[in-house]
Amino acid sequence: MKKTLTKFLLLLFICTLFFTNITIENVHAVPLLEAQGVVLMDGKSGEILYSQNADVQYEPASITKVMTAIVVLENTNLDDKVTIGTNPPLVDGSAIGIREGEVYTIEELLIAMLLESANDCAEALAEFVSGSNAEFGKLMTERAKELGCTNSVFKNPSGLHEEGHLTTANDMAKIMRFALNFDDFNRISRIISYQYVNHPYSDGTEKWATNRNNCYVDWSQWYYENLYCGKTGWTPEANHTYVATAVKDDEVLVASFLNAYNKDTQYTSVGELFNWGFDNFNSVKLFNKGDIVGEYQISDNTSIPLLTNKDIYYTLSANEEQNITTAFNYADKDYSESSIKKGDVLFDATLIVNGEKYTTLELLSGLDREYTTKIKIENTINKYASNKIIISIILILILSLCIYIYIRKRKLNKRRDFIRKKYNLDI
């Protein structure tokens, strides 16, 4: 009986290892997680450090608002004025209490949406950008696909339950990582409280937005000291959801959690997963944006330096040696007859790290090069100069022309002498 039990437990352990996707080897065991869909990502390199049902679709609830904020920030200015329409004040769920006809700035609405998870403000922003929830949802979905989020469909800006409004832990980690590029998103997400001085409630009491991020505010039982910013979510259909970024010792991690049933276990596991990531991984910067990584020989006497278009990081496990080899692969193109400006994209390249495809990037021109008539003539000469047959033909033609001119001139001279002698003329 004991042998049978031992074999069963061993088999169960092996199956657990097989079905749990940890993308980098030689790390300590991941903590117990409440959420069904989980991704832990290196915020610098974009590498997935841990995943669980990463590409299974779940409802995102209010973490939808991270994607909403991205679309709004890309299509508006913070000081744009928004007049509240009929529908936003009537929205279900959490709200800040905006009223029809009131005028808010984009920034004021974003603050309430990200801090209080205000659905009324999310809908007001959507109407301002696209005219309706449905059209804004299409814009969100399209933009998410451009970010590489191929398993997400957004139907509304708030995350309220709606048939087909789905995402994945992998997609939400990508979305959160991209949101870090927006200074205004980071700043607003980290506000503790904000008073709407010009917009008190109808009874005259002060209107405030207070940060509800359970792992960010220090009065919460789930406070995590390394948390940088994040967004919570919950609906009866989605259960608890969460997406966040943590920073420690110049390391940046992004985590997403979908479909967690128990709130206490969910938010306790956030700090545990981030700590696990910080303890077991670190990122190495391979290239700075603008580094020269090669040269393009555009002519015999001219070469153009090739520059990286972005910072590139690589993730190592904590005990892994930094023996890193890199190479760039790209299809050759002929720019010999082109004018080029510094910063122009010359090649779409693949970075090879330790013999394996790692990421794609653009290689940019490191200088200006004007294609002039003089260069065109030089290129033509150089082009034909490399072909011995053509050179031989040209030389034969030139020699033949010289011989023809010489013979023709001799004949003319003889004829002139003949006429002069015959008629005794002084020619």
Secondary structure by P-SEA (a helix, b strand, c coil): caaaaaaaaaaaaaaaaaacccccccccccccccccbbbbbccccccccccccccccccccccaaaaaaaaaaacccccccccccccccccccccccccccccccaaaaaaaaaacccaaaaaaaaaaccccaaaaaaaaaaaaaaacccccccccccccccccccccaaaaaaaaaaacccaaaaaaaacccccccccccccccbbbbbbcccccccccccccccccccccccccccccccccccccccbbbbbbbcccccaaaaaaaaaaaaaaaaaccccccccccccccccccccccbbbbbbbcbbbbbbbccccccbbbbbbbbbbbbcccccccccccccbbbbbccccccbbbbbbbcbbbbbcaaaaaaaaaaaaaacaaaaaaaaaaaaaaaaaaaaaaaaaaaaaaaaaaaacccc
